[in-house]
Amino acid sequence: FVLACIWMVLKGLSRPHISIIKLAPLLAVWLLALLVLSASGFLRDFSNFPPRLMITFAIPLILIIWWVFSSKSYETSINLPAQWVVKMQGFRVLVELFIWWAYLDGEIPVQMTFEGRNFDILVGVTAPLVASLWLKANHERPVLVIVWNILGLLILLNIVVIALLSAPTPMRYFTNDPANTIVADFPWVLLPGVLVVLAVALHLLSLKQMIRMLKS
């Protein structure tokens, strides 16, 4: 599923004037790094807060934020259809189903699912509706899309915080079993290391497109 998401992103970026020559090798190296870090057991140290697992999220997030707010993303924001950027968020529906199935198998605590405190599936469900209703040609509603993106980021922040507070660190708040340790193992490490970062990147890129639309 992660490879399918990466393929869709690369396919979307492979439009005229958007180069993926540098991006594809970087993604491959990052996936390999996640595999090595998880296989070595390095990420399973939860004795401190924040846990080592945070590097899987923090490193790509910093790079994504730098890229989006730099002039380097200008060409991408111009050439990528705004509808495509929003529709891509639909991948979060399947992510939440995978998390729910892991909960049913006793691998993830309930608060990390849509049965608990995770509302991320709402973003995935509404993404195609937002793209179809508020980004139609000559009928764009950039302000509404901006609000949707901000709410999506807040919902994402909510589950990230819940995941951290469900891990067996000194700052653990949710003490129900099981503790959130599965994300330190492969392939679940791809959740914070790739999929969460992808969701943030799409939101930030969409916000940049909407702000540009308001100014034009």
N, C-alpha and C positions, 0 to 999 in steps of 0.2 A: 504493500500500500504506500509506504514512504517513497519507494522508487517510482511508483506511478505518479505521485504528487510532484516529485522532482522532474519527471519527464514532462508533465503538463506545464510546469513553470518554464522549463527550457524551451519547450515548443512555443509557448506564448511569447517568450523573449526573442525567439529567432525570427522576428519580423524585420523588415528593412531597417537598416541603420542601428539595429540593436545587436551587439556582439555578445556571444556566449562562449567565446574561445577561452577566456580567462575564468569564467564562472564555473564551467563544468569540472575542470581539474581541481579547483578549490573545494567544490562540493565533495568530490571523490576523496580528497585528503581529509576533509572533516569527518566524513562517514567512517573512514579507516581509523581516525583518532578516537572516535566514540567507541568503536569496536574494541580497540586496544585498551582504552581506559576502563571500560566495563568488564572486559574479560580478565584484566589483571586484578580486579577487586579494589582498585584505588578509590572508586566512587562510593564504596560501601562503608566508608568511615563517616558515621553520623555523630561522632563524639563532640563536635563543635557546631556552633551556629554562626553563620550559615554553613551548611554541609558542603563537602567537596563537590557534590553533585551540581552545585550552582554554577560551576565553571562551564558546564555543558550548555547552559542557557545564557550566561553573562557574556561570554566571549563573542558568539555570533550576534547577540543583541546589540552590543556596543558597535560592532562593525556595520550592522544594518542601520542603526540610528545615524551613524556618521555618513553612510552612503546616501540615505534618503534626504538628509538636510544639507548635503553638499551639492555642488553644481554637476557632479557626475551623474546624478539621477535625472537631470533635466530632460535629456534625450529620451530616456525610458518613459518618463511621465507623459511626454508629448506623443510618442508613437504607440504606446499600449492603450487599447480601448478601455475606457473607464468601466464599461459593463463587465469586461473580462476580469478586471482586477477584483471587482466585488463578487462576481459569480464564483471565483476560485475559493472564496470562504466557505462554500458548500462542503468542502472536504471535512469540515469540522463535525458534520453529522455522523460520518463513519467513525471518526476518532472517538466520539462519545459513545458510540455503540461498542467499540472495542473495549473502552474503559468499563462500560457496564457489564460486558461479558466477563471481564477480569474480576469484577466484583462478585458476580455469580459463582465464579470459581474460587472465591475466597482469597484472592490475591491483592485486592485493593479495597480500602475502607469505603463505606457507603457515602460519606460526605463528598467524595471525589467524583460521584456520579450524578446524573440528572435525577436520581431518586433522593439525593441528598441536597448538597448546596452548590452543585455545579450547574450553571445555566447556559453553558457554552453552546449547547445544541441549538438554542434559540437563534444564535447568530448564523449558524449553518443553514437552518431552515428558512430564515428570512432573506438570506443573501440573494437567491435568484429573484425573489419578489422585489427587493430593493432595486436590483439591476434592471428589471423589466418595467417597473412602474415609475421610478424616479430618475432613470438615466436614458429614457427614450429620446431619440433624436428630436431636437427642437422642443422638448418637454422636460428638460432636465430640472431637477430639484436639488441643487448642490447643497443647500443649507440642511435639508433633511438627511442627505447622505452623510454629511459631516456629523450630524447628531448620531446617526446610526453607527458610524465608525468609532466615535468617542464612547458610546455605550458598549460597543464590542470590545474595545480596549479595557474598559472597566470590568467587564465580565471575565475577560481573560486574566486580568490582575487578580480578581477574586479567586479563581481556581488555582493560580500559582501560589497565592498566600495560603490557601487551604492545604495544598499539597505539601508546602514547607512545614506547616503547623501539624501535619499528620505524620511527618517523618520522626524517627526516634532520636531527636536531638535534645539538648538541654532546654530548648524553647518549645517543646512539643505541647500543644494545646488539646488536640483531639486524641484521647487515650484509648479509644476503642480499637479492637483488633480487626484486621491486621494493620500494623504500622506501614506507612508508605515507604517501602524499600525497593519495590519492584522496578522503579524507574532508574535505579542504579545498575540494572542488568540489561543485557542485550536481548531482544531488540527494543525493550521499553525505554531505554535511554534515548532512543530517537524521538520520543515524545517531547521532552524539553529541548533536546539538542537540535531538532529539525522542525517539527510540526508547530510547536508553540512560536518559535521564531518566525516561521513562515506566516503564521496568522498576524503577528505584529507587523511584519514587513508589508503585507497586503493592506492592512489598515492605514499605516503611515503613508504608503504610496497613494492610496485612494484619497486621503486627506490632502496630500500635495496637489493631486489633480483637481479636487473640488475647489480648493483655495485659488488655484490658477483660473478655474472656470469662473469664479466670482469676480476676479479682477479683470477678466477679458470683456 
